[in-house]
Amino acid sequence: MGDPKRIRKKFVRSKIMWDRNRIDHDHELKERYGLKNIRELWKASTEVTRIRKNARLVLSNQASESVGREMIARLSRYNIIGREGKLDDLLGVTPEAILSRRLQSIIAKTGMAKTHKQARQLIVHGFISINGRKVKSPGYLVTADEEPRIGYYKPIDINPPNPAQEKTAQGRAAQQPAQPAHAAPAAMAAVKAATAVEESAKPAVQEKAAEAKEGKGE
């Protein structure tokens, strides 16, 4: 069976669990990035804490400079900091910087989905691919090289017609009353022409009726 795998804890809970300002801030980030739960935010916060801790160790000469170079190279690969970044830039990394590199956030930002929640749904249902490879993890961190290679794994229309809305529109059109004759100039002109014809024909009809009456009297 082999040695059991040691599972490393992926997030650390906040030390001030019942602080109102922290709770409001966390929920605001959760809604902004369409996260499923607060744990996804805690994972990003834990990663930021680890980055800052390692940067401080390097700055205080408690860790080798190679550790700092590796961290800068990795974060620049994800476009979290610039390629010419320094150790001081690592101290300024925020959870928002990590969350903005999630596949879900990039799908919503590029317009492939109308909202973050729709982006998550597309990813989970297998509609998104990177370089032709299906990716079904909304929390997948996208590198700068992978970002232009994101596309749809299979065709989908994110703006499909709504049958209920079409039916409602048709029902409203059927319920609208017909426009009166005076509202249409062409119809009004036709009515006037027909009236003029009838008026011009009246004398002829009256003459024929008088002649017929006289014939009967003789």
C-alpha positions in Angstrom: 0.0 0.0 0.0 2.9 2.3 0.5 3.3 5.1 3.0 0.2 7.2 3.6 0.2 10.6 2.0 0.5 13.4 4.4 -2.2 15.9 3.5 -1.1 19.5 4.1 -3.8 21.8 5.3 -4.6 24.2 2.5 -6.0 27.1 4.5 -5.9 28.7 7.9 -8.9 30.2 9.5 -8.9 33.8 10.5 -7.8 34.5 14.1 -10.6 37.1 14.5 -13.5 35.0 13.5 -16.3 37.2 14.8 -15.0 40.6 13.7 -17.8 42.4 11.9 -15.5 44.3 9.5 -13.6 41.2 8.5 -16.8 39.3 7.9 -18.2 42.0 5.7 -14.9 42.3 3.8 -14.7 38.5 3.2 -18.3 38.4 2.0 -17.7 41.3 -0.3 -14.8 39.5 -1.9 -16.8 36.3 -2.1 -19.5 38.0 -4.1 -17.1 40.0 -6.3 -15.2 36.9 -7.4 -18.2 34.5 -7.4 -16.6 32.1 -4.8 -18.5 29.1 -3.7 -17.7 29.6 0.0 -15.3 31.5 2.3 -12.8 28.6 2.3 -11.8 29.5 -1.2 -10.9 33.0 0.0 -9.1 31.6 3.0 -6.9 29.5 0.7 -5.9 32.6 -1.2 -5.2 34.5 2.1 -3.1 31.5 3.4 -1.1 31.5 0.2 -0.4 35.3 0.6 0.6 34.8 4.2 3.1 32.1 3.2 4.5 34.3 0.4 5.0 37.2 2.8 6.6 35.0 5.5 9.1 33.5 3.0 9.9 37.0 1.7 10.7 38.2 5.3 12.9 35.2 5.9 14.9 36.1 2.8 15.1 39.8 3.7 16.4 38.9 7.2 19.0 36.5 5.7 17.3 33.5 7.4 16.7 31.9 4.0 18.9 31.9 0.8 18.4 34.4 -2.0 17.6 31.5 -4.3 14.3 31.1 -2.4 13.4 34.7 -3.2 14.4 34.3 -6.8 12.2 31.2 -7.2 9.2 33.0 -5.6 9.6 36.0 -7.9 9.9 33.7 -10.9 6.8 31.7 -10.0 4.6 34.7 -9.2 5.7 36.6 -12.3 4.8 33.5 -14.3 1.2 33.9 -13.0 1.4 37.6 -13.7 0.9 38.4 -10.0 4.0 40.6 -10.0 6.2 41.9 -12.8 9.1 40.0 -14.2 11.4 42.6 -12.8 9.8 42.3 -9.4 11.8 42.5 -6.1 11.4 41.0 -2.7 9.7 44.1 -1.5 7.0 43.5 -4.1 6.2 40.1 -2.5 5.2 41.9 0.7 2.6 43.8 -1.2 0.8 40.8 -2.7 -2.9 40.6 -1.7 -5.6 37.9 -1.8 -7.2 39.9 -4.6 -4.1 39.4 -6.7 -4.4 35.6 -6.3 -8.2 35.6 -6.9 -7.9 37.6 -10.1 -5.7 34.9 -11.6 -8.3 32.1 -11.1 -9.7 30.7 -14.3 -13.2 31.7 -13.1 -12.2 35.4 -12.8 -10.4 35.4 -16.2 -13.4 33.9 -18.0 -15.6 36.6 -16.6 -13.1 39.4 -17.3 -12.6 38.4 -20.9 -16.3 38.3 -21.6 -16.6 34.5 -22.2 -19.2 34.6 -19.5 -21.6 37.4 -18.4 -21.0 36.9 -14.7 -18.6 35.1 -12.3 -21.3 32.6 -11.4 -21.9 31.8 -15.1 -18.2 31.4 -15.5 -18.0 28.9 -12.7 -20.9 27.0 -14.2 -19.3 26.8 -17.6 -16.0 25.6 -16.1 -17.6 22.9 -13.9 -19.7 21.6 -16.8 -16.7 21.2 -19.1 -17.2 24.1 -21.5 -13.8 25.7 -21.0 -10.4 24.6 -22.2 -6.8 25.8 -22.1 -4.8 25.0 -25.2 -7.4 22.5 -26.2 -7.4 20.7 -22.8 -10.6 20.7 -20.8 -10.2 22.3 -17.4 -13.0 21.8 -14.8 -11.5 23.6 -11.8 -12.7 27.2 -11.2 -9.8 27.8 -8.9 -7.1 26.8 -11.4 -4.5 29.5 -11.5 -3.8 30.7 -15.1 -0.3 31.6 -16.1 0.4 34.5 -18.4 1.3 32.2 -21.3 -1.9 30.2 -20.9 -4.3 33.2 -20.7 -4.5 33.8 -24.6 -5.0 30.1 -25.1 -8.3 29.9 -23.2 -11.3 29.0 -25.3 -14.5 27.0 -25.4 -14.1 23.2 -25.3 -17.4 22.8 -27.1 -19.7 25.3 -28.8 -22.1 27.1 -26.5 -24.3 30.3 -26.8 -24.2 32.2 -23.6 -27.1 34.3 -24.8 -29.7 31.7 -25.8 -33.3 32.8 -26.6 -35.7 32.6 -23.7 -38.9 30.8 -24.8 -40.9 32.3 -22.0 -39.9 35.8 -22.9 -40.7 35.2 -26.6 -44.2 33.8 -25.6 -44.9 36.8 -23.5 -43.9 39.2 -26.3 -46.1 37.4 -28.7 -49.0 37.5 -26.2 -48.6 41.2 -25.7 -48.5 41.8 -29.5 -51.8 39.9 -29.9 -53.5 41.8 -27.1 -52.7 45.2 -28.6 -55.8 46.8 -30.3 -55.7 47.7 -34.0 -54.8 51.2 -34.8 -57.7 53.5 -35.9 -58.0 54.7 -39.5 -57.0 58.2 -38.8 -53.6 57.0 -37.4 -52.5 55.8 -40.8 -52.4 58.5 -43.6 -52.6 55.9 -46.4 -55.8 54.4 -44.9 -57.3 57.8 -44.4 -56.7 58.7 -48.1 -58.3 55.5 -49.2 -61.4 56.1 -47.2 -61.7 59.6 -48.6 -61.4 58.3 -52.2 -64.1 55.7 -51.6 -66.4 58.4 -50.2 -65.9 60.6 -53.2 -66.7 57.8 -55.6 -69.9 57.1 -53.7 -70.9 60.7 -53.7 -70.3 61.0 -57.5 -72.4 57.9 -58.2 -75.4 59.1 -56.2 -76.9 61.4 -59.0 -76.7 58.7 -61.6 -78.5 56.2 -59.3 -81.2 58.8 -58.5 -81.8 59.5 -62.2 -82.2 55.8 -63.0 -84.7 55.4 -60.1 -86.8 58.4 -61.4 -86.9 57.0 -64.9 -88.0 53.6 -63.7 -90.7 55.2 -61.7 -92.0 57.2 -64.6 -92.0 54.1 -66.8 -94.2 52.3 -64.3 -96.6 55.2 -64.2 -97.2 55.2 -68.0 
